[in-house]
Amino acid sequence: MVAIGVILLPRVIYPPLTNEQLQYIGDPMMRLQLKGTRSALEIQFRWQLIAMVGIFLAAGVLSLRMWPRK
């Protein structure tokens, strides 16, 4: 479930630019730069999600280890 969220959520929040959106930009170099920037945002967001999942997992493990057992 978490893996699906890490894979799909960045794509939903930062969808790739379509050809219709890029058709009004005349410079081909600028098109490539915009596509690359959007891809970089998606990757950065994905890594942030992975880090948050890691923090929550570590907090869960620590809380289980420190929880007093009867």
MODELLER restraints for C-alpha pairs under 7 A, 6 or more apart:
rsr = mdl.restraints
at = mdl.atoms
rsr.add(forms.Gaussian(group=physical.xy_distance, feature=features.Distance(at['CA:6:A'], at['CA:46:A']), mean=6.00, stdev=0.5))
rsr.add(forms.Gaussian(group=physical.xy_distance, feature=features.Distance(at['CA:6:A'], at['CA:49:A']), mean=6.32, stdev=0.5))
rsr.add(forms.Gaussian(group=physical.xy_distance, feature=features.Distance(at['CA:6:A'], at['CA:50:A']), mean=6.90, stdev=0.5))
rsr.add(forms.Gaussian(group=physical.xy_distance, feature=features.Distance(at['CA:10:A'], at['CA:42:A']), mean=5.31, stdev=0.5))
rsr.add(forms.Gaussian(group=physical.xy_distance, feature=features.Distance(at['CA:10:A'], at['CA:45:A']), mean=6.16, stdev=0.5))
rsr.add(forms.Gaussian(group=physical.xy_distance, feature=features.Distance(at['CA:10:A'], at['CA:46:A']), mean=5.93, stdev=0.5))
rsr.add(forms.Gaussian(group=physical.xy_distance, feature=features.Distance(at['CA:11:A'], at['CA:42:A']), mean=6.67, stdev=0.5))
rsr.add(forms.Gaussian(group=physical.xy_distance, feature=features.Distance(at['CA:14:A'], at['CA:38:A']), mean=6.92, stdev=0.5))
rsr.add(forms.Gaussian(group=physical.xy_distance, feature=features.Distance(at['CA:14:A'], at['CA:42:A']), mean=5.86, stdev=0.5))
rsr.add(forms.Gaussian(group=physical.xy_distance, feature=features.Distance(at['CA:16:A'], at['CA:38:A']), mean=6.68, stdev=0.5))
rsr.add(forms.Gaussian(group=physical.xy_distance, feature=features.Distance(at['CA:17:A'], at['CA:35:A']), mean=6.49, stdev=0.5))
rsr.add(forms.Gaussian(group=physical.xy_distance, feature=features.Distance(at['CA:22:A'], at['CA:31:A']), mean=6.49, stdev=0.5))
rsr.add(forms.Gaussian(group=physical.xy_distance, feature=features.Distance(at['CA:25:A'], at['CA:31:A']), mean=6.73, stdev=0.5))
